[in-house]
Amino acid sequence: MFTWASLALVALLAACATPRTTTVDSLGISFVRVPAGEFLMGSDESVQALAAAYPALERSRFEGLSDEAPVHRVRITKPFEMSRHEITVGQFRAFLRRSGHVPESIADGTGGYGYNPAYDPATSPRRDAFEGRSPRYSWQNPGFAQGEDHPVVNVTWNDAVALARWLSQQEGRAYRLPTEAEWEYACRAGGTGRYQHGDDPAGLIGVGNTFDEDAAANWPAWRDRAVPGRDGHAFTAPVGSYTANAFGLHDMHGNVWEWVSDWHGDDYYAQSPVDDPTGPADGVVKVRRGGSWHTWPLYTRCAFRNWNTVQTRYTLVGIRLVREAAR
């Protein structure tokens, strides 16, 4: 009989027994080998337990998490390589220069989203926290300063797939987006808590760039939802600025949301195969995982699922890649 503890031990022993081999490709993307293993995917926490852990949030937010259940056993049957960090501005710039790809935010002329301190969310039909869509915003300008080592944002799912396809051709290796199961397995890295460090939301200040007091200074109405403490980054942070998880992966919580390959399905977990699930055969929106620098702690948990259309570009959304392991 499998339990949370036994499956966690399987994954953790695999991580400890397998050397953290790291390779760097021609774009300077560093990859970490993630071992095969098993884990329990999803969350079955009650509304009451979540309400106690996140007292600043409305009860309705906990009632809308049914797609995280049921918790189910997943076996990742083959090792894979995952980028140690999210794809950076500099790496994306090099990809565009060498490939000729034109990001969707520029190609369709509608731009992306960005931070504007003078923007009033009440002027948006959706009351969006960011201004857009506007041609003034793109991967080059999210409305705040970014260095070459910051994670690229305002990139669509299609842009991410184009990057993976081009790298596959250049490197002679199979690059792709992670499956949702691979992503959660890599995020948990043998753990069973809400986060890589355990269950306490306050612990996020050391492991990821999420909505803390620095970010809340720009959204004072949400200050009570912020992680206590300051990390010095009101917006994106240089990749790798926070503690890695047990697999050696950085920024699995926060900094930017990361696209995965799966279509989203509310009831997919109830019918998911055990071995290497890849999500529904079709759908309307693609899943993104991990939260961002502007994301409250509830939504940066390992199990939380969010989604957007493949054309969505946003100031909080970026890319992490998988490369299939060499034999």
Solvent accessible surface area in square Angstrom, and as a share of the most:
residue,aa,sasa,rsa
1,M,223,0.99
2,F,99,0.41
3,T,62,0.36
4,W,85,0.30
5,A,75,0.58
6,S,41,0.26
7,L,1,0.01
8,A,18,0.14
9,L,98,0.49
10,V,64,0.37
11,A,1,0.00
12,L,72,0.36
13,L,107,0.53
14,A,25,0.19
15,A,12,0.10
16,C,103,0.62
17,A,85,0.66
18,T,38,0.22
19,P,98,0.61
20,R,134,0.49
21,T,69,0.40
22,T,58,0.34
23,T,67,0.39
24,V,98,0.56
25,D,14,0.07
26,S,66,0.42
27,L,14,0.07
28,G,39,0.37
29,I,4,0.02
30,S,20,0.13
31,F,2,0.01
32,V,0,0.00
33,R,71,0.26
34,V,0,0.00
35,P,11,0.07
36,A,34,0.26
37,G,10,0.09
38,E,22,0.10
39,F,11,0.04
40,L,24,0.12
41,M,5,0.02
42,G,1,0.01
43,S,16,0.11
44,D,100,0.52
45,E,62,0.28
46,S,53,0.34
47,V,34,0.19
48,Q,112,0.50
49,A,42,0.32
50,L,5,0.02
51,A,35,0.27
52,A,82,0.64
53,A,29,0.22
54,Y,12,0.05
55,P,114,0.72
56,A,38,0.29
57,L,19,0.10
58,E,80,0.36
59,R,129,0.47
60,S,75,0.48
61,R,80,0.29
62,F,7,0.03
63,E,98,0.44
64,G,58,0.56
65,L,19,0.10
66,S,89,0.57
67,D,11,0.05
68,E,4,0.02
69,A,39,0.30
70,P,64,0.40
71,V,35,0.20
72,H,26,0.11
73,R,71,0.26
74,V,0,0.00
75,R,83,0.30
76,I,4,0.02
77,T,59,0.34
78,K,128,0.54
79,P,43,0.27
80,F,4,0.02
81,E,17,0.07
82,M,0,0.00
83,S,0,0.00
84,R,50,0.18
85,H,47,0.21
86,E,2,0.01
87,I,1,0.00
88,T,12,0.07
89,V,7,0.04
90,G,19,0.18
91,Q,30,0.13
92,F,0,0.00
93,R,89,0.32
94,A,17,0.13
95,F,1,0.00
96,L,24,0.12
97,R,168,0.61
98,R,113,0.41
99,S,39,0.25
100,G,55,0.53
101,H,51,0.23
102,V,78,0.45
103,P,4,0.02
104,E,38,0.17
105,S,3,0.02
106,I,78,0.39
107,A,71,0.55
108,D,70,0.36
109,G,46,0.44
110,T,56,0.33
111,G,1,0.01
112,G,0,0.00
113,Y,31,0.12
114,G,0,0.00
115,Y,34,0.13
116,N,31,0.16
117,P,110,0.69
118,A,92,0.71
119,Y,41,0.15
120,D,73,0.38
121,P,49,0.31
122,A,57,0.44
123,T,102,0.59
124,S,22,0.14
125,P,141,0.89
126,R,166,0.61
127,R,167,0.61
128,D,19,0.10
129,A,18,0.14
130,F,2,0.01
131,E,41,0.19
132,G,36,0.34
133,R,108,0.39
134,S,23,0.15
135,P,102,0.64
136,R,139,0.51
137,Y,1,0.00
138,S,11,0.07
139,W,12,0.04
140,Q,109,0.48
141,N,57,0.29
142,P,2,0.01
143,G,27,0.26
144,F,20,0.08
145,A,98,0.76
146,Q,43,0.19
147,G,29,0.28
148,E,92,0.41
149,D,72,0.37
150,H,23,0.10
151,P,0,0.00
152,V,0,0.00
153,V,0,0.00
154,N,0,0.00
155,V,0,0.00
156,T,0,0.00
157,W,41,0.14
158,N,51,0.26
159,D,0,0.00
160,A,0,0.00
161,V,33,0.19
162,A,18,0.14
163,L,0,0.00
164,A,5,0.04
165,R,135,0.49
166,W,29,0.10
167,L,0,0.00
168,S,31,0.20
169,Q,128,0.57
170,Q,95,0.42
171,E,50,0.22
172,G,68,0.66
173,R,71,0.26
174,A,46,0.36
175,Y,12,0.05
176,R,69,0.25
177,L,7,0.03
178,P,0,0.00
179,T,16,0.09
180,E,4,0.02
181,A,2,0.01
182,E,17,0.07
183,W,1,0.00
184,E,0,0.00
185,Y,2,0.01
186,A,0,0.00
187,C,0,0.00
188,R,16,0.06
189,A,3,0.02
190,G,9,0.08
191,G,30,0.29
192,T,63,0.37
193,G,17,0.16
194,R,38,0.14
195,Y,3,0.01
196,Q,35,0.16
197,H,70,0.31
198,G,24,0.23
199,D,75,0.39
200,D,85,0.44
201,P,24,0.15
202,A,40,0.31
203,G,27,0.26
204,L,0,0.00
205,I,55,0.28
206,G,37,0.36
207,V,13,0.07
208,G,1,0.01
209,N,1,0.00
210,T,3,0.02
211,F,0,0.00
212,D,2,0.01
213,E,56,0.25
214,D,21,0.11
215,A,1,0.00
216,A,0,0.00
217,A,54,0.42
218,N,52,0.27
219,W,27,0.09
220,P,86,0.54
221,A,93,0.72
222,W,78,0.28
223,R,112,0.41
224,D,98,0.51
225,R,44,0.16
226,A,18,0.14
227,V,1,0.01
228,P,81,0.51
229,G,27,0.26
230,R,142,0.52
231,D,35,0.18
232,G,64,0.61
233,H,50,0.22
234,A,29,0.23
235,F,41,0.17
236,T,5,0.03
237,A,0,0.00
238,P,37,0.23
239,V,25,0.15
240,G,26,0.25
241,S,56,0.36
242,Y,18,0.07
243,T,85,0.49
244,A,29,0.23
245,N,10,0.05
246,A,42,0.33
247,F,4,0.02
248,G,1,0.01
249,L,0,0.00
250,H,32,0.14
251,D,2,0.01
252,M,1,0.00
253,H,0,0.00
254,G,1,0.01
255,N,0,0.00
256,V,1,0.00
257,W,10,0.03
258,E,1,0.00
259,W,0,0.00
260,V,0,0.00
261,S,37,0.24
262,D,6,0.03
263,W,65,0.23
264,H,22,0.10
265,G,12,0.12
266,D,99,0.51
267,D,94,0.49
268,Y,27,0.10
269,Y,6,0.02
270,A,77,0.59
271,Q,119,0.53
272,S,20,0.13
273,P,69,0.43
274,V,55,0.31
275,D,62,0.32
276,D,56,0.29
277,P,5,0.03
278,T,88,0.51
279,G,11,0.11
280,P,34,0.21
281,A,105,0.82
282,D,107,0.55
283,G,35,0.34
284,V,123,0.71
285,V,27,0.16
286,K,12,0.05
287,V,0,0.00
288,R,26,0.09
289,R,0,0.00
290,G,2,0.02
291,G,0,0.00
292,S,0,0.00
293,W,1,0.00
294,H,15,0.07
295,T,10,0.06
296,W,22,0.08
297,P,12,0.07
298,L,0,0.00
299,Y,36,0.14
300,T,0,0.00
301,R,3,0.01
302,C,1,0.00
303,A,3,0.02
304,F,20,0.08
305,R,2,0.01
306,N,36,0.19
307,W,98,0.35
308,N,37,0.19
309,T,56,0.33
310,V,25,0.15
311,Q,85,0.38
312,T,24,0.14
313,R,2,0.01
314,Y,32,0.12
315,T,0,0.00
316,L,15,0.07
317,V,0,0.00
318,G,0,0.00
319,I,0,0.00
320,R,0,0.00
321,L,0,0.00
322,V,0,0.00
323,R,10,0.04
324,E,77,0.34
325,A,26,0.20
326,A,55,0.43
327,R,271,0.99
